[in-house]
Amino acid sequence: MYAHRVKSIVSQNNEVILKNLPFKSGEEVEIIILTAEKKTSKVPYPLRGKPLKYIKPFDPVAADDWEAAN
């Protein structure tokens, strides 16, 4: 089975016209119509690609907590 995707807009008289299809004349095809997905403005990973800034990267982390564990 060969799939061919075409995006179109429904006209005011509720018609969709398909032109220049890559199928032979007389070939049987199945047509499925889906609504286009709405693009959301929500970014799934808002920090991806943002610059990183390290403040004192070589200082020990929670040095006081090590003494409290003894």
mmCIF file as Biopython writes it, N, C-alpha, C and O atoms, coordinates in Angstrom:
data_model
#
loop_
_atom_site.group_PDB
_atom_site.id
_atom_site.type_symbol
_atom_site.label_atom_id
_atom_site.label_alt_id
_atom_site.label_comp_id
_atom_site.label_asym_id
_atom_site.label_entity_id
_atom_site.label_seq_id
_atom_site.pdbx_PDB_ins_code
_atom_site.Cartn_x
_atom_site.Cartn_y
_atom_site.Cartn_z
_atom_site.occupancy
_atom_site.B_iso_or_equiv
_atom_site.auth_seq_id
_atom_site.auth_asym_id
_atom_site.pdbx_PDB_model_num
ATOM 1   N N  . MET A ? 1  ? 0.841   -1.156 0.000   1.0 0.0 1  A 1 
ATOM 2   C CA . MET A ? 1  ? 0.000   0.000  0.000   1.0 0.0 1  A 1 
ATOM 3   C C  . MET A ? 1  ? 0.899   1.236  0.000   1.0 0.0 1  A 1 
ATOM 4   O O  . MET A ? 1  ? 1.894   1.282  0.723   1.0 0.0 1  A 1 
ATOM 5   N N  . TYR A ? 2  ? 0.560   2.208  -0.787  1.0 0.0 2  A 1 
ATOM 6   C CA . TYR A ? 2  ? 1.305   3.447  -0.899  1.0 0.0 2  A 1 
ATOM 7   C C  . TYR A ? 2  ? 0.477   4.559  -0.253  1.0 0.0 2  A 1 
ATOM 8   O O  . TYR A ? 2  ? -0.698  4.723  -0.579  1.0 0.0 2  A 1 
ATOM 9   N N  . ALA A ? 3  ? 1.080   5.324  0.659   1.0 0.0 3  A 1 
ATOM 10  C CA . ALA A ? 3  ? 0.373   6.430  1.309   1.0 0.0 3  A 1 
ATOM 11  C C  . ALA A ? 3  ? 0.845   7.748  0.718   1.0 0.0 3  A 1 
ATOM 12  O O  . ALA A ? 3  ? 2.034   7.933  0.459   1.0 0.0 3  A 1 
ATOM 13  N N  . HIS A ? 4  ? -0.076  8.642  0.513   1.0 0.0 4  A 1 
ATOM 14  C CA . HIS A ? 4  ? 0.235   9.963  -0.027  1.0 0.0 4  A 1 
ATOM 15  C C  . HIS A ? 4  ? -0.498  10.990 0.818   1.0 0.0 4  A 1 
ATOM 16  O O  . HIS A ? 4  ? -1.717  10.916 0.976   1.0 0.0 4  A 1 
ATOM 17  N N  . ARG A ? 5  ? 0.238   11.943 1.359   1.0 0.0 5  A 1 
ATOM 18  C CA . ARG A ? 5  ? -0.369  12.945 2.242   1.0 0.0 5  A 1 
ATOM 19  C C  . ARG A ? 5  ? -0.532  14.259 1.493   1.0 0.0 5  A 1 
ATOM 20  O O  . ARG A ? 5  ? 0.387   14.735 0.826   1.0 0.0 5  A 1 
ATOM 21  N N  . VAL A ? 6  ? -1.723  14.833 1.620   1.0 0.0 6  A 1 
ATOM 22  C CA . VAL A ? 6  ? -2.032  16.120 1.010   1.0 0.0 6  A 1 
ATOM 23  C C  . VAL A ? 6  ? -2.750  16.954 2.059   1.0 0.0 6  A 1 
ATOM 24  O O  . VAL A ? 6  ? -3.697  16.483 2.689   1.0 0.0 6  A 1 
ATOM 25  N N  . LYS A ? 7  ? -2.304  18.188 2.249   1.0 0.0 7  A 1 
ATOM 26  C CA . LYS A ? 7  ? -3.013  19.091 3.148   1.0 0.0 7  A 1 
ATOM 27  C C  . LYS A ? 7  ? -3.896  19.997 2.311   1.0 0.0 7  A 1 
ATOM 28  O O  . LYS A ? 7  ? -3.488  20.482 1.256   1.0 0.0 7  A 1 
ATOM 29  N N  . SER A ? 8  ? -5.099  20.216 2.789   1.0 0.0 8  A 1 
ATOM 30  C CA . SER A ? 8  ? -6.047  21.039 2.053   1.0 0.0 8  A 1 
ATOM 31  C C  . SER A ? 8  ? -6.954  21.744 3.039   1.0 0.0 8  A 1 
ATOM 32  O O  . SER A ? 8  ? -6.976  21.407 4.223   1.0 0.0 8  A 1 
ATOM 33  N N  . ILE A ? 9  ? -7.695  22.710 2.560   1.0 0.0 9  A 1 
ATOM 34  C CA . ILE A ? 9  ? -8.650  23.447 3.388   1.0 0.0 9  A 1 
ATOM 35  C C  . ILE A ? 9  ? -10.039 23.224 2.808   1.0 0.0 9  A 1 
ATOM 36  O O  . ILE A ? 9  ? -10.239 23.284 1.595   1.0 0.0 9  A 1 
ATOM 37  N N  . VAL A ? 10 ? -10.983 22.969 3.683   1.0 0.0 10 A 1 
ATOM 38  C CA . VAL A ? 10 ? -12.364 22.754 3.254   1.0 0.0 10 A 1 
ATOM 39  C C  . VAL A ? 10 ? -12.937 24.091 2.783   1.0 0.0 10 A 1 
ATOM 40  O O  . VAL A ? 10 ? -12.836 25.100 3.482   1.0 0.0 10 A 1 
ATOM 41  N N  . SER A ? 11 ? -13.532 24.087 1.606   1.0 0.0 11 A 1 
ATOM 42  C CA . SER A ? 11 ? -14.088 25.325 1.043   1.0 0.0 11 A 1 
ATOM 43  C C  . SER A ? 11 ? -15.393 25.689 1.747   1.0 0.0 11 A 1 
ATOM 44  O O  . SER A ? 11 ? -15.893 24.925 2.572   1.0 0.0 11 A 1 
ATOM 45  N N  . GLN A ? 12 ? -15.939 26.854 1.418   1.0 0.0 12 A 1 
ATOM 46  C CA . GLN A ? 12 ? -17.167 27.328 2.057   1.0 0.0 12 A 1 
ATOM 47  C C  . GLN A ? 12 ? -18.366 26.426 1.761   1.0 0.0 12 A 1 
ATOM 48  O O  . GLN A ? 12 ? -19.311 26.372 2.549   1.0 0.0 12 A 1 
ATOM 49  N N  . ASN A ? 13 ? -18.331 25.719 0.629   1.0 0.0 13 A 1 
ATOM 50  C CA . ASN A ? 13 ? -19.435 24.798 0.311   1.0 0.0 13 A 1 
ATOM 51  C C  . ASN A ? 13 ? -19.105 23.366 0.743   1.0 0.0 13 A 1 
ATOM 52  O O  . ASN A ? 13 ? -19.651 22.407 0.199   1.0 0.0 13 A 1 
ATOM 53  N N  . ASN A ? 14 ? -18.212 23.232 1.721   1.0 0.0 14 A 1 
ATOM 54  C CA . ASN A ? 14 ? -17.858 21.953 2.345   1.0 0.0 14 A 1 
ATOM 55  C C  . ASN A ? 14 ? -17.286 20.939 1.366   1.0 0.0 14 A 1 
ATOM 56  O O  . ASN A ? 14 ? -17.623 19.757 1.432   1.0 0.0 14 A 1 
ATOM 57  N N  . GLU A ? 15 ? -16.428 21.387 0.460   1.0 0.0 15 A 1 
ATOM 58  C CA . GLU A ? 15 ? -15.794 20.491 -0.505  1.0 0.0 15 A 1 
ATOM 59  C C  . GLU A ? 15 ? -14.276 20.556 -0.361  1.0 0.0 15 A 1 
ATOM 60  O O  . GLU A ? 15 ? -13.699 21.578 0.010   1.0 0.0 15 A 1 
ATOM 61  N N  . VAL A ? 16 ? -13.660 19.422 -0.671  1.0 0.0 16 A 1 
ATOM 62  C CA . VAL A ? 16 ? -12.208 19.345 -0.741  1.0 0.0 16 A 1 
ATOM 63  C C  . VAL A ? 16 ? -11.864 18.804 -2.121  1.0 0.0 16 A 1 
ATOM 64  O O  . VAL A ? 16 ? -12.385 17.764 -2.523  1.0 0.0 16 A 1 
ATOM 65  N N  . ILE A ? 17 ? -10.998 19.491 -2.850  1.0 0.0 17 A 1 
ATOM 66  C CA . ILE A ? 17 ? -10.615 19.066 -4.194  1.0 0.0 17 A 1 
ATOM 67  C C  . ILE A ? 17 ? -9.163  18.607 -4.156  1.0 0.0 17 A 1 
ATOM 68  O O  . ILE A ? 17 ? -8.282  19.328 -3.688  1.0 0.0 17 A 1 
ATOM 69  N N  . LEU A ? 18 ? -8.928  17.398 -4.653  1.0 0.0 18 A 1 
ATOM 70  C CA . LEU A ? 18 ? -7.586  16.832 -4.710  1.0 0.0 18 A 1 
ATOM 71  C C  . LEU A ? 18 ? -7.101  16.857 -6.150  1.0 0.0 18 A 1 
ATOM 72  O O  . LEU A ? 18 ? -7.778  16.349 -7.044  1.0 0.0 18 A 1 
ATOM 73  N N  . LYS A ? 19 ? -5.929  17.447 -6.377  1.0 0.0 19 A 1 
ATOM 74  C CA . LYS A ? 19 ? -5.380  17.538 -7.726  1.0 0.0 19 A 1 
ATOM 75  C C  . LYS A ? 19 ? -3.979  16.949 -7.752  1.0 0.0 19 A 1 
ATOM 76  O O  . LYS A ? 19 ? -3.299  16.873 -6.729  1.0 0.0 19 A 1 
ATOM 77  N N  . ASN A ? 20 ? -3.561  16.532 -8.946  1.0 0.0 20 A 1 
ATOM 78  C CA . ASN A ? 20 ? -2.198  16.028 -9.186  1.0 0.0 20 A 1 
ATOM 79  C C  . ASN A ? 20 ? -1.810  14.884 -8.248  1.0 0.0 20 A 1 
ATOM 80  O O  . ASN A ? 20 ? -0.727  14.887 -7.662  1.0 0.0 20 A 1 
ATOM 81  N N  . LEU A ? 21 ? -2.699  13.922 -8.115  1.0 0.0 21 A 1 
ATOM 82  C CA . LEU A ? 21 ? -2.413  12.766 -7.274  1.0 0.0 21 A 1 
ATOM 83  C C  . LEU A ? 21 ? -1.464  11.806 -7.996  1.0 0.0 21 A 1 
ATOM 84  O O  . LEU A ? 21 ? -1.531  11.685 -9.220  1.0 0.0 21 A 1 
ATOM 85  N N  . PRO A ? 22 ? -0.585  11.126 -7.261  1.0 0.0 22 A 1 
ATOM 86  C CA . PRO A ? 22 ? 0.394   10.242 -7.891  1.0 0.0 22 A 1 
ATOM 87  C C  . PRO A ? 22 ? -0.135  8.826  -8.157  1.0 0.0 22 A 1 
ATOM 88  O O  . PRO A ? 22 ? 0.594   7.852  -7.968  1.0 0.0 22 A 1 
ATOM 89  N N  . PHE A ? 23 ? -1.376  8.708  -8.586  1.0 0.0 23 A 1 
ATOM 90  C CA . PHE A ? 23 ? -1.984  7.410  -8.854  1.0 0.0 23 A 1 
ATOM 91  C C  . PHE A ? 23 ? -2.420  7.350  -10.308 1.0 0.0 23 A 1 
ATOM 92  O O  . PHE A ? 23 ? -2.658  8.380  -10.939 1.0 0.0 23 A 1 
ATOM 93  N N  . LYS A ? 24 ? -2.522  6.144  -10.829 1.0 0.0 24 A 1 
ATOM 94  C CA . LYS A ? 24 ? -2.943  5.947  -12.215 1.0 0.0 24 A 1 
ATOM 95  C C  . LYS A ? 24 ? -4.452  6.120  -12.336 1.0 0.0 24 A 1 
ATOM 96  O O  . LYS A ? 24 ? -5.198  5.853  -11.395 1.0 0.0 24 A 1 
ATOM 97  N N  . SER A ? 25 ? -4.880  6.563  -13.487 1.0 0.0 25 A 1 
ATOM 98  C CA . SER A ? 25 ? -6.300  6.719  -13.749 1.0 0.0 25 A 1 
ATOM 99  C C  . SER A ? 25 ? -6.982  5.361  -13.641 1.0 0.0 25 A 1 
ATOM 100 O O  . SER A ? 25 ? -6.504  4.384  -14.218 1.0 0.0 25 A 1 
ATOM 101 N N  . GLY A ? 26 ? -8.081  5.286  -12.916 1.0 0.0 26 A 1 
ATOM 102 C CA . GLY A ? 26 ? -8.819  4.045  -12.740 1.0 0.0 26 A 1 
ATOM 103 C C  . GLY A ? 26 ? -8.347  3.218  -11.557 1.0 0.0 26 A 1 
ATOM 104 O O  . GLY A ? 26 ? -8.978  2.215  -11.225 1.0 0.0 26 A 1 
ATOM 105 N N  . GLU A ? 27 ? -7.253  3.609  -10.912 1.0 0.0 27 A 1 
ATOM 106 C CA . GLU A ? 27 ? -6.735  2.864  -9.765  1.0 0.0 27 A 1 
ATOM 107 C C  . GLU A ? 27 ? -7.639  3.093  -8.555  1.0 0.0 27 A 1 
ATOM 108 O O  . GLU A ? 27 ? -8.073  4.217  -8.303  1.0 0.0 27 A 1 
ATOM 109 N N  . GLU A ? 28 ? -7.919  2.032  -7.814  1.0 0.0 28 A 1 
ATOM 110 C CA . GLU A ? 28 ? -8.772  2.135  -6.635  1.0 0.0 28 A 1 
ATOM 111 C C  . GLU A ? 28 ? -7.945  2.658  -5.466  1.0 0.0 28 A 1 
ATOM 112 O O  . GLU A ? 28 ? -6.848  2.165  -5.203  1.0 0.0 28 A 1 
ATOM 113 N N  . VAL A ? 29 ? -8.474  3.655  -4.769  1.0 0.0 29 A 1 
ATOM 114 C CA . VAL A ? 29 ? -7.787  4.244  -3.611  1.0 0.0 29 A 1 
ATOM 115 C C  . VAL A ? 29 ? -8.748  4.325  -2.439  1.0 0.0 29 A 1 
ATOM 116 O O  . VAL A ? 29 ? -9.967  4.311  -2.614  1.0 0.0 29 A 1 
ATOM 117 N N  . GLU A ? 30 ? -8.193  4.408  -1.262  1.0 0.0 30 A 1 
ATOM 118 C CA . GLU A ? 30 ? -8.983  4.593  -0.047  1.0 0.0 30 A 1 
ATOM 119 C C  . GLU A ? 30 ? -8.676  5.986  0.480   1.0 0.0 30 A 1 
ATOM 120 O O  . GLU A ? 30 ? -7.510  6.372  0.575   1.0 0.0 30 A 1 
ATOM 121 N N  . ILE A ? 31 ? -9.708  6.739  0.822   1.0 0.0 31 A 1 
ATOM 122 C CA . ILE A ? 31 ? -9.527  8.112  1.290   1.0 0.0 31 A 1 
ATOM 123 C C  . ILE A ? 31 ? -9.947  8.194  2.749   1.0 0.0 31 A 1 
ATOM 124 O O  . ILE A ? 31 ? -11.070 7.837  3.105   1.0 0.0 31 A 1 
ATOM 125 N N  . ILE A ? 32 ? -9.036  8.668  3.587   1.0 0.0 32 A 1 
ATOM 126 C CA . ILE A ? 32 ? -9.299  8.883  5.008   1.0 0.0 32 A 1 
ATOM 127 C C  . ILE A ? 32 ? -9.041  10.362 5.278   1.0 0.0 32 A 1 
ATOM 128 O O  . ILE A ? 32 ? -7.981  10.880 4.927   1.0 0.0 32 A 1 
ATOM 129 N N  . ILE A ? 33 ? -9.986  11.031 5.888   1.0 0.0 33 A 1 
ATOM 130 C CA . ILE A ? 33 ? -9.843  12.454 6.161   1.0 0.0 33 A 1 
ATOM 131 C C  . ILE A ? 33 ? -9.700  12.656 7.670   1.0 0.0 33 A 1 
ATOM 132 O O  . ILE A ? 33 ? -10.537 12.209 8.454   1.0 0.0 33 A 1 
ATOM 133 N N  . LEU A ? 34 ? -8.627  13.336 8.056   1.0 0.0 34 A 1 
ATOM 134 C CA . LEU A ? 34 ? -8.356  13.634 9.462   1.0 0.0 34 A 1 
ATOM 135 C C  . LEU A ? 34 ? -8.243  15.136 9.634   1.0 0.0 34 A 1 
ATOM 136 O O  . LEU A ? 34 ? -7.781  15.837 8.734   1.0 0.0 34 A 1 
ATOM 137 N N  . THR A ? 35 ? -8.663  15.630 10.783  1.0 0.0 35 A 1 
ATOM 138 C CA . THR A ? 35 ? -8.444  17.045 11.060  1.0 0.0 35 A 1 
ATOM 139 C C  . THR A ? 35 ? -6.974  17.240 11.413  1.0 0.0 35 A 1 
ATOM 140 O O  . THR A ? 35 ? -6.347  16.358 12.000  1.0 0.0 35 A 1 
ATOM 141 N N  . ALA A ? 36 ? -6.433  18.387 11.055  1.0 0.0 36 A 1 
ATOM 142 C CA . ALA A ? 36 ? -5.033  18.683 11.343  1.0 0.0 36 A 1 
ATOM 143 C C  . ALA A ? 36 ? -4.854  18.888 12.839  1.0 0.0 36 A 1 
ATOM 144 O O  . ALA A ? 36 ? -5.729  19.431 13.513  1.0 0.0 36 A 1 
ATOM 145 N N  . GLU A ? 37 ? -3.705  18.446 13.351  1.0 0.0 37 A 1 
ATOM 146 C CA . GLU A ? 37 ? -3.413  18.631 14.769  1.0 0.0 37 A 1 
ATOM 147 C C  . GLU A ? 37 ? -3.160  20.101 15.050  1.0 0.0 37 A 1 
ATOM 148 O O  . GLU A ? 37 ? -2.492  20.794 14.283  1.0 0.0 37 A 1 
ATOM 149 N N  . LYS A ? 38 ? -3.694  20.550 16.140  1.0 0.0 38 A 1 
ATOM 150 C CA . LYS A ? 38 ? -3.477  21.934 16.544  1.0 0.0 38 A 1 
ATOM 151 C C  . LYS A ? 38 ? -2.094  22.037 17.174  1.0 0.0 38 A 1 
ATOM 152 O O  . LYS A ? 38 ? -1.728  21.227 18.027  1.0 0.0 38 A 1 
ATOM 153 N N  . LYS A ? 39 ? -1.340  23.022 16.755  1.0 0.0 39 A 1 
ATOM 154 C CA . LYS A ? 39 ? -0.015  23.236 17.332  1.0 0.0 39 A 1 
ATOM 155 C C  . LYS A ? 39 ? -0.182  23.974 18.647  1.0 0.0 39 A 1 
ATOM 156 O O  . LYS A ? 39 ? -0.827  25.021 18.713  1.0 0.0 39 A 1 
ATOM 157 N N  . THR A ? 40 ? 0.405   23.417 19.686  1.0 0.0 40 A 1 
ATOM 158 C CA . THR A ? 40 ? 0.322   24.049 20.992  1.0 0.0 40 A 1 
ATOM 159 C C  . THR A ? 40 ? 1.532   24.940 21.199  1.0 0.0 40 A 1 
ATOM 160 O O  . THR A ? 40 ? 2.612   24.682 20.668  1.0 0.0 40 A 1 
ATOM 161 N N  . SER A ? 41 ? 1.337   25.982 21.971  1.0 0.0 41 A 1 
ATOM 162 C CA . SER A ? 41 ? 2.435   26.897 22.253  1.0 0.0 41 A 1 
ATOM 163 C C  . SER A ? 41 ? 3.285   26.401 23.418  1.0 0.0 41 A 1 
ATOM 164 O O  . SER A ? 41 ? 4.358   26.947 23.677  1.0 0.0 41 A 1 
ATOM 165 N N  . LYS A ? 42 ? 2.820   25.379 24.119  1.0 0.0 42 A 1 
ATOM 166 C CA . LYS A ? 42 ? 3.562   24.853 25.250  1.0 0.0 42 A 1 
ATOM 167 C C  . LYS A ? 42 ? 4.794   24.097 24.750  1.0 0.0 42 A 1 
ATOM 168 O O  . LYS A ? 42 ? 4.691   23.198 23.915  1.0 0.0 42 A 1 
ATOM 169 N N  . VAL A ? 43 ? 5.931   24.469 25.265  1.0 0.0 43 A 1 
ATOM 170 C CA . VAL A ? 43 ? 7.191   23.838 24.879  1.0 0.0 43 A 1 
ATOM 171 C C  . VAL A ? 43 ? 7.436   22.670 25.821  1.0 0.0 43 A 1 
ATOM 172 O O  . VAL A ? 43 ? 7.438   22.868 27.036  1.0 0.0 43 A 1 
ATOM 173 N N  . PRO A ? 44 ? 7.647   21.438 25.300  1.0 0.0 44 A 1 
ATOM 174 C CA . PRO A ? 44 ? 7.807   20.292 26.190  1.0 0.0 44 A 1 
ATOM 175 C C  . PRO A ? 44 ? 9.076   20.347 27.041  1.0 0.0 44 A 1 
ATOM 176 O O  . PRO A ? 44 ? 9.086   19.809 28.149  1.0 0.0 44 A 1 
ATOM 177 N N  . TYR A ? 45 ? 10.129  20.969 26.564  1.0 0.0 45 A 1 
ATOM 178 C CA . TYR A ? 45 ? 11.387  21.080 27.303  1.0 0.0 45 A 1 
ATOM 179 C C  . TYR A ? 45 ? 11.822  22.551 27.279  1.0 0.0 45 A 1 
ATOM 180 O O  . TYR A ? 45 ? 12.639  22.934 26.442  1.0 0.0 45 A 1 
ATOM 181 N N  . PRO A ? 46 ? 11.291  23.372 28.180  1.0 0.0 46 A 1 
ATOM 182 C CA . PRO A ? 46 ? 11.539  24.812 28.091  1.0 0.0 46 A 1 
ATOM 183 C C  . PRO A ? 46 ? 12.991  25.222 28.298  1.0 0.0 46 A 1 
ATOM 184 O O  . PRO A ? 46 ? 13.373  26.311 27.871  1.0 0.0 46 A 1 
ATOM 185 N N  . LEU A ? 47 ? 13.813  24.394 28.933  1.0 0.0 47 A 1 
ATOM 186 C CA . LEU A ? 47 ? 15.210  24.764 29.178  1.0 0.0 47 A 1 
ATOM 187 C C  . LEU A ? 47 ? 16.167  24.218 28.122  1.0 0.0 47 A 1 
ATOM 188 O O  . LEU A ? 47 ? 17.362  24.510 28.169  1.0 0.0 47 A 1 
ATOM 189 N N  . ARG A ? 48 ? 15.667  23.437 27.177  1.0 0.0 48 A 1 
ATOM 190 C CA . ARG A ? 48 ? 16.537  22.873 26.143  1.0 0.0 48 A 1 
ATOM 191 C C  . ARG A ? 48 ? 17.120  23.996 25.284  1.0 0.0 48 A 1 
ATOM 192 O O  . ARG A ? 48 ? 16.391  24.848 24.776  1.0 0.0 48 A 1 
ATOM 193 N N  . GLY A ? 49 ? 18.443  23.981 25.131  1.0 0.0 49 A 1 
ATOM 194 C CA . GLY A ? 49 ? 19.114  24.978 24.310  1.0 0.0 49 A 1 
ATOM 195 C C  . GLY A ? 49 ? 19.447  26.267 25.039  1.0 0.0 49 A 1 
ATOM 196 O O  . GLY A ? 49 ? 20.066  27.156 24.455  1.0 0.0 49 A 1 
ATOM 197 N N  . LYS A ? 50 ? 19.054  26.392 26.290  1.0 0.0 50 A 1 
ATOM 198 C CA . LYS A ? 50 ? 19.353  27.597 27.058  1.0 0.0 50 A 1 
ATOM 199 C C  . LYS A ? 50 ? 20.792  27.525 27.568  1.0 0.0 50 A 1 
ATOM 200 O O  . LYS A ? 50 ? 21.287  26.431 27.840  1.0 0.0 50 A 1 
ATOM 201 N N  . PRO A ? 51 ? 21.475  28.662 27.702  1.0 0.0 51 A 1 
ATOM 202 C CA . PRO A ? 51 ? 22.853  28.644 28.192  1.0 0.0 51 A 1 
ATOM 203 C C  . PRO A ? 51 ? 22.912  28.238 29.660  1.0 0.0 51 A 1 
ATOM 204 O O  . PRO A ? 51 ? 22.001  28.534 30.433  1.0 0.0 51 A 1 
ATOM 205 N N  . LEU A ? 52 ? 23.978  27.568 30.031  1.0 0.0 52 A 1 
ATOM 206 C CA . LEU A ? 52 ? 24.195  27.139 31.405  1.0 0.0 52 A 1 
ATOM 207 C C  . LEU A ? 52 ? 25.188  28.082 32.067  1.0 0.0 52 A 1 
ATOM 208 O O  . LEU A ? 52 ? 26.107  28.585 31.421  1.0 0.0 52 A 1 
ATOM 209 N N  . LYS A ? 53 ? 24.995  28.313 33.351  1.0 0.0 53 A 1 
ATOM 210 C CA . LYS A ? 53 ? 25.923  29.151 34.092  1.0 0.0 53 A 1 
ATOM 211 C C  . LYS A ? 53 ? 26.234  28.438 35.394  1.0 0.0 53 A 1 
ATOM 212 O O  . LYS A ? 53 ? 25.335  28.146 36.183  1.0 0.0 53 A 1 
ATOM 213 N N  . TYR A ? 54 ? 27.505  28.161 35.615  1.0 0.0 54 A 1 
ATOM 214 C CA . TYR A ? 54 ? 27.941  27.489 36.829  1.0 0.0 54 A 1 
ATOM 215 C C  . TYR A ? 54 ? 28.565  28.530 37.759  1.0 0.0 54 A 1 
ATOM 216 O O  . TYR A ? 54 ? 29.486  29.244 37.364  1.0 0.0 54 A 1 
ATOM 217 N N  . ILE A ? 55 ? 28.075  28.614 38.964  1.0 0.0 55 A 1 
ATOM 218 C CA . ILE A ? 55 ? 28.631  29.522 39.955  1.0 0.0 55 A 1 
ATOM 219 C C  . ILE A ? 55 ? 29.481  28.678 40.896  1.0 0.0 55 A 1 
ATOM 220 O O  . ILE A ? 55 ? 28.968  27.796 41.586  1.0 0.0 55 A 1 
ATOM 221 N N  . LYS A ? 56 ? 30.773  28.951 40.920  1.0 0.0 56 A 1 
ATOM 222 C CA . LYS A ? 56 ? 31.744  28.225 41.750  1.0 0.0 56 A 1 
ATOM 223 C C  . LYS A ? 56 ? 31.621  26.714 41.516  1.0 0.0 56 A 1 
ATOM 224 O O  . LYS A ? 56 ? 31.264  25.981 42.438  1.0 0.0 56 A 1 
ATOM 225 N N  . PRO A ? 57 ? 31.900  26.253 40.335  1.0 0.0 57 A 1 
ATOM 226 C CA . PRO A ? 57 ? 31.679  24.838 40.022  1.0 0.0 57 A 1 
ATOM 227 C C  . PRO A ? 57 ? 32.591  23.864 40.768  1.0 0.0 57 A 1 
ATOM 228 O O  . PRO A ? 57 ? 32.268  22.680 40.857  1.0 0.0 57 A 1 
ATOM 229 N N  . PHE A ? 58 ? 33.717  24.327 41.304  1.0 0.0 58 A 1 
ATOM 230 C CA . PHE A ? 58 ? 34.636  23.408 41.973  1.0 0.0 58 A 1 
ATOM 231 C C  . PHE A ? 58 ? 34.536  23.461 43.491  1.0 0.0 58 A 1 
ATOM 232 O O  . PHE A ? 58 ? 35.303  22.788 44.179  1.0 0.0 58 A 1 
ATOM 233 N N  . ASP A ? 59 ? 33.623  24.236 44.017  1.0 0.0 59 A 1 
ATOM 234 C CA . ASP A ? 59 ? 33.409  24.258 45.463  1.0 0.0 59 A 1 
ATOM 235 C C  . ASP A ? 59 ? 32.672  22.990 45.884  1.0 0.0 59 A 1 
ATOM 236 O O  . ASP A ? 59 ? 31.861  22.465 45.121  1.0 0.0 59 A 1 
ATOM 237 N N  . PRO A ? 60 ? 32.942  22.498 47.083  1.0 0.0 60 A 1 
ATOM 238 C CA . PRO A ? 60 ? 32.240  21.296 47.548  1.0 0.0 60 A 1 
ATOM 239 C C  . PRO A ? 60 ? 30.749  21.585 47.742  1.0 0.0 60 A 1 
ATOM 240 O O  . PRO A ? 60 ? 30.349  22.702 48.067  1.0 0.0 60 A 1 
ATOM 241 N N  . VAL A ? 61 ? 29.960  20.562 47.537  1.0 0.0 61 A 1 
ATOM 242 C CA . VAL A ? 61 ? 28.517  20.689 47.690  1.0 0.0 61 A 1 
ATOM 243 C C  . VAL A ? 61 ? 28.152  20.282 49.108  1.0 0.0 61 A 1 
ATOM 244 O O  . VAL A ? 61 ? 28.516  19.196 49.559  1.0 0.0 61 A 1 
ATOM 245 N N  . ALA A ? 62 ? 27.447  21.135 49.801  1.0 0.0 62 A 1 
ATOM 246 C CA . ALA A ? 62 ? 26.948  20.866 51.153  1.0 0.0 62 A 1 
ATOM 247 C C  . ALA A ? 62 ? 28.054  20.362 52.075  1.0 0.0 62 A 1 
ATOM 248 O O  . ALA A ? 62 ? 27.916  19.299 52.679  1.0 0.0 62 A 1 
ATOM 249 N N  . ALA A ? 63 ? 29.132  21.101 52.188  1.0 0.0 63 A 1 
ATOM 250 C CA . ALA A ? 63 ? 30.266  20.696 53.031  1.0 0.0 63 A 1 
ATOM 251 C C  . ALA A ? 63 ? 29.852  20.561 54.486  1.0 0.0 63 A 1 
ATOM 252 O O  . ALA A ? 63 ? 30.357  19.677 55.178  1.0 0.0 63 A 1 
ATOM 253 N N  . ASP A ? 64 ? 28.957  21.402 54.972  1.0 0.0 64 A 1 
ATOM 254 C CA . ASP A ? 64 ? 28.513  21.321 56.370  1.0 0.0 64 A 1 
ATOM 255 C C  . ASP A ? 64 ? 27.709  20.057 56.638  1.0 0.0 64 A 1 
ATOM 256 O O  . ASP A ? 64 ? 27.714  19.555 57.761  1.0 0.0 64 A 1 
ATOM 257 N N  . ASP A ? 65 ? 27.025  19.540 55.641  1.0 0.0 65 A 1 
ATOM 258 C CA . ASP A ? 65 ? 26.225  18.331 55.824  1.0 0.0 65 A 1 
ATOM 259 C C  . ASP A ? 65 ? 27.094  17.115 56.077  1.0 0.0 65 A 1 
ATOM 260 O O  . ASP A ? 65 ? 26.643  16.190 56.752  1.0 0.0 65 A 1 
ATOM 261 N N  . TRP A ? 66 ? 28.318  17.068 55.569  1.0 0.0 66 A 1 
ATOM 262 C CA . TRP A ? 66 ? 29.206  15.932 55.790  1.0 0.0 66 A 1 
ATOM 263 C C  . TRP A ? 66 ? 29.558  15.805 57.273  1.0 0.0 66 A 1 
ATOM 264 O O  . TRP A ? 66 ? 29.625  14.693 57.797  1.0 0.0 66 A 1 
ATOM 265 N N  . GLU A ? 67 ? 29.781  16.928 57.952  1.0 0.0 67 A 1 
ATOM 266 C CA . GLU A ? 67 ? 30.118  16.886 59.379  1.0 0.0 67 A 1 
ATOM 267 C C  . GLU A ? 67 ? 28.918  16.460 60.196  1.0 0.0 67 A 1 
ATOM 268 O O  . GLU A ? 67 ? 29.086  15.788 61.213  1.0 0.0 67 A 1 
ATOM 269 N N  . ALA A ? 68 ? 27.708  16.827 59.789  1.0 0.0 68 A 1 
ATOM 270 C CA . ALA A ? 68 ? 26.510  16.474 60.543  1.0 0.0 68 A 1 
ATOM 271 C C  . ALA A ? 68 ? 26.217  14.984 60.460  1.0 0.0 68 A 1 
ATOM 272 O O  . ALA A ? 68 ? 25.543  14.444 61.338  1.0 0.0 68 A 1 
ATOM 273 N N  . ALA A ? 69 ? 26.701  14.312 59.437  1.0 0.0 69 A 1 
ATOM 274 C CA . ALA A ? 69 ? 26.443  12.875 59.270  1.0 0.0 69 A 1 
ATOM 275 C C  . ALA A ? 69 ? 27.277  12.032 60.211  1.0 0.0 69 A 1 
ATOM 276 O O  . ALA A ? 69 ? 26.924  10.878 60.452  1.0 0.0 69 A 1 
ATOM 277 N N  . ASN A ? 70 ? 28.380  12.558 60.762  1.0 0.0 70 A 1 
ATOM 278 C CA . ASN A ? 70 ? 29.256  11.766 61.671  1.0 0.0 70 A 1 
ATOM 279 C C  . ASN A ? 70 ? 28.726  11.674 63.029  1.0 0.0 70 A 1 
ATOM 280 O O  . ASN A ? 70 ? 29.343  11.049 63.892  1.0 0.0 70 A 1 
#
